[in-house]
Amino acid sequence: MTVSQDRSVDEISELVVDVDVHEGATVRDLLPYLSPHWQRYITEYNFVGPPNPKPYRPATPMRQDRFPSDGGGAGSDLGLLRQQLLEDQGTSIAILNSTDLQFSTMESRYEFAIELAAAYNDYQVEHWLEREPRLRGSVQVIAHDPIAAAREIDRIGPHPQIVQVLLPAINERQYGDPMYRPIFEAALRNQLVIALHHGNATRTVFGYPRYYIEWHSIAQPHCMMAQLVSLVFNGTFDKYPDLKVVCLETGFSWLPHLMWRLDRQYLQHREEVPWVLRKPSEHLRDNVLVGTQPMEGFSAHRFMQLVDMIGTDATLLFGSDYPHYDEDATDDGLPHGLPADTRRRVMGDNAINAFPKLASLRHEIPEPKGTPAA
């Protein structure tokens, strides 16, 4: 979506950090970065990537205007992404999350998965980050092997445009399990946040439902809430107080309910988890950030009521979900009429404050030229 006709570019000019952009890539793009042994899995054994679940939308869930003219996939052309996202929408920084290639959800061939993740990381740097300074990237790892994942984070994480470790919202265990701590420690020593993003492997508590609409309605918040409960009550944030976890593409209207319920459970059962030294809601406010997309059709008033229930607007990050069919544009991603300070924080400042490797941008990107009209 381009800028609305009734609002000028000057009116929406601001620092915009889009934390949820999906560049198009396929496993065949990774062939040059794999050894001949692993290439054969793709060229001869017809591996095309992690499988789609049964209820996944049969038609492509992409905006048709996001497909390049050369026949490539939506979001696969850097020039088109640059024009549509960075130029037309005025995005200052876009963070890439390749969720179609969530190799950490593979349930077998872990050695192959590790090689695929490393190949993707090298591909991302060469074909996207080094060709566009306004892009930032994610480290793909295989969480089933935390030691190997930590090595990969140490290998690629020092790149100045890599800002986060990308994990699928669902895995064989919940992320509060101590087995995953080498991943968190590697992220911290490389100044990276942990980003959790749902994907085709995300399931409800009952598994995959019969229809896509069921899956898309509830699987994502179900899964994300379970992960945050695990991280809080297993003491992850007490052990790593500087760790930031970013929840992507699950909305955020469920967050106040989760805060209230966890605080109540903590008051009743805190003797079971003596290592948790703060109220869960405090950990969620200080250590967790949530992308706005997909956001229900809130008015500015309802949006601010949710902010009040969360207790801060510093928890929210703008994400467009480019190039998906339900993408939110910078102009219309938040309700019109929000307080200028809240809009500024959600659209960019919160990300600058939360992502250690974005902090320097505070001095490089001009101040907003104006406040969006209501």
N, C-alpha and C positions, 0 to 999 in steps of 0.2 A: 504494500500500500504506500502510495506516495503522500506527500503533504496535502491536507485537505485544501480545497479551493478557497475556503473562507478564512484561512489562516496562513499568513506569510511565513517564509523561511525565517525571517528575522524574529518573528514572534516565538518560535520554538527553538531558536538557537540556544544551545546549552551544552553542558558536558553530559554526554550520554555514554554509559558503559553498558553494552548489551551482553549479559552473561550467558545467553543461551542461543548460540548460532550453530547450525548443523551444516558443515561443509559436505558436499557429496563425494563419496569415495567408495570404491569397490575393492574386493580382495585382489583383483587383477592389477589395480594400481600399485599394489605392494610387491609385485613379482620382482622388480629390479633390486629390492632390498632383502630378498630371501635367498638362501643358498639353493643350489640345484636340487638337493634332497627335498627341501620343503616346497619348492616350486611345483614339484610333481603332484602334490596333494591338490593343487589348483588346476594345473594344466592337464593332468591325466586322471585324477580321481574325482574331479568335478566339485571340489569344495567351493561353495559360493558365499559362505559366511554363516554366522549363527542362525539357526532356523527361526522362522516366524511361528508364533503360536496359532492354534486353530482359529480363535476368534478374530485374528488381526484383520484389519480392513482389507478386503480383496482389491479394491481400486486404490491407486496410488494416493497417499494422504499428503500430497504436495500441491502447492499452488502452480497452476499451469504456466503462469508468466515467469516462474523461477527456473524453467528448463531452458538451457542454451540452445541456439539454433543448430549446433553440430550434432544433436541427438544425444548428448550426455545427460546424466541425471540432474535432478533439481539441486541447485547449490554447488554443482561440480565445476563451474567456470568462475575463476577468480575475477575476471574482468566484469562479469555480470553481477557477482556478489558485491564487488567494489562499487559499481554504479548504483545498484538498487539499495544497498544497505548503508554504505559509508557516505555516498554522495547524496542520493535522493532523500534519505531519511536523516542525514546529519549525524550518524553514529560516530562517536569519537573513537571508541575502542570496542572491538567485537571479540568475544571469547569463543573459540571453537570447541564443540563437543560432538564427536562422531559417534552417535548412538546406534547407527546401523551396523557398526563394527564393534560391538561390545564383546570382545573375545573372552572377557572374564566370565561370561555366562556359559561358556562351553563346558559340557559335563564329561568330556573325555579328551584324550590327546592333549594333555596339558603342556607337554613340551612344544608341540606345534603352536598352541595358543600363545605361549611365551614368545616364540619367534615372530608370530603375526603381530603381537602388540609392539614389539621392538621395531618391526618393519614399518608399522603405521606411524610410530613416533618419528622415525627418520623421514618418511614420506611427508608428514605434516610440516616438519621444519623446512624441508627443501622446497616443496611446492606451494606452501601457503605462507608461513611465517616470514621466511627470508625474502619473499616477493612483495610483502605488504606490511609496513611497520605498524599499521593500526590494528593488526590482528594479534591475538594472544592464543596460546594453545594449552592443551591438556596432555598429561602423561597417561597413556594407556598401560595398565598392568594387569597381571593375572593374580587376583586376590587369593586363589586356592594355594598359591605358593608365596607366602609373604616375604620370605627371604629373597627369592628371585625378584619379587616386585620391588623390594627396597633397593636392590642393585640397579634395577632399571630406572628408578627414580633418581638415584645418585648419578646415573649415566647421562640422562637427558634433562633432568631437573635444573641444572645450572644454566641452561640456555635462557637468556634474558627475557624471551617472549613466552616461555612456559610459566604459567601462573598457578596451575592446579593439578592434582591427581584425580582422574576421573574413574569412579567406581560405579558399577551398576547398582540400582536401588535394591536389587535382590541378589543374593548369592547363597552358597550352600549353608552358611551360618550368618547370624546377625553380627554386625560389625563391632558390637561391644565385646565380643569374644576376645580374650587376650591374645589369641593367635594372630590377630591382625595388627598388633601394636608395632611391629617393625615397619609397616606401611606408614603409620602415623608419625613415627619418629623420623623416617626418611623425608616425609613431607615437611616436617618442621625444620629440619636442618637445611633444607633447600628453599625455605621461605615460600612454601606452597600451601594452598588450602586443599581440603578434601571436598570434591564435588560428587554428589550422589544424583544420578539421573536415571529415570525409569527407561525401560526399553521393552523389546518384544518378549523378553523372558519374565517380565513383571507379572505377578499373579495376585489374585485375591486370597483371602484365608481359605477359600474353598478350591483354589486352583484356577484354571481358566473357565470363565463362564461360557454360555452358549453363544452370546452375541458380542460383537465389537462394542456396541453402545454400553453394555454392562461393564465390560473391561475398562473402557475409557472413562467411565463415570467414577469408579471406586477403587480399582486396583492400585493406582498411583498413590493416593493419600493413605490407603491401608498400609502399603508397603513402607512408605516413608515414616509414618508414625511408629511402626514397629522398630525400624532402625534407630530412630531417635530415643525411644524408650530404652533400647538395649545400650546405646552409648551412655545415656545418663546413669542408669542403675548399675552398670558394670564399672562405673567410676572412670570412664575414659576422660571426661572433662576435668575431673579432679586431678588425675595424673598428668594431663596435658592441658593446662589452663590456657595456653596460647593457641591451641588447635581451633581452627575455624572449619565448620562443616556447612557446605552450601547445598540446599535441597532444590533441585531444578525440575521444572515442568510438572509440578504436582499442585499448583495453586497454593493458597496460604490461609483460606478462611477456616480451615480445621485447626490452626495453630492455637488460638485462645482456648478451645475446648481441651486440647492436649495439655496445655499448661495447667489448667484448673484441675484436671483429673489426676495428673501426676503429682501435683502438690498435695492433693487430698490423700493419695495413696502413700506418699512419703510421710505425712503426719501419722498415718495409721501403722505403717510397717517399716519405719526407718531402721529399726533394730536389725532387720535382715540385711541391710546394706550399709554398715557403719562407715564404709569408705566414701560414701556420698556425703559431702560436708556442707552442701548448699541446697536450697530448695530447687527442684527441677526447673521451675520457671526461670530462675536466675541463670542457670546453665543455658537454657534455650535462648534467653535474651543475649547473653554474652558470647556464646560459642557457635550459635546456629544462625544462618541467614537463609531466607526463603525467596526464590524467584516468584515474581508476580504472575507468570504465565502458567497455565491458562486461568484467567481471572473471570469470575462471574460478573454479570453486568451491574456492577456497583455504581451507585451515584457517589458523588464526592462525600456526601453526608455519611452514607453507609461505610465507605472506605475509611473515613476518619473514626467512625465508631469501632471498626476492627482494630485500627491502630491503637485506640484508647484501651481496648481489651487486651491487646498484646503488651501494652505498656511502653512502647517506643516505636518510632518509624525507622529506627536504625537497622531493624531486622530485615527489611524488604529490599530486594534488588530487581531492577528491570531486566526482563528477558523477552526477546521477540519471538523465539522459536522459528526463526527463518530457516528454511523456506516452506514450512508446513502449512496446510490449508487453514489452520486456525491461528496463523501468525498475528502477532500484535505489533503494529507500527509505532514508532516513537511518538507520533502525533496523537494516536488514539489508544495507546496501551494503558494509560491511566485515565481515570475519570477527569473530565474537564471541570475546572473550578476548585481544585485542591489548593490548599495554602502553598504559596510559592516555596517556602522552606522545605516542606514535605516533598513536593515534586522534585526539587533539586536533589535532595538526599536520595530518594528512591531511584531516580534516573541516572545518578552517577556517583555522588559523594559517598554513599554507603559502600560501594564497591571499592572505591579508592582507599577507604579506611580499613576494609576487611582483608583485601588482598595485599600482602606485604610487597609484592613486586609491582604493584600499581601505584604505590605511595608517591613515587617521584613524579607522576603525571600531574599531581596537584600544582606543580610549578611550571608545567609545560603546556597545559591546555588553558586557553583564555577563559576568563570568568564569563558566565552567562550574559548575553546581550539584553535579555528581556525576560519577562514573565509571561507564560502562555495565557491567552485569553480564556475566560470561563466559557 
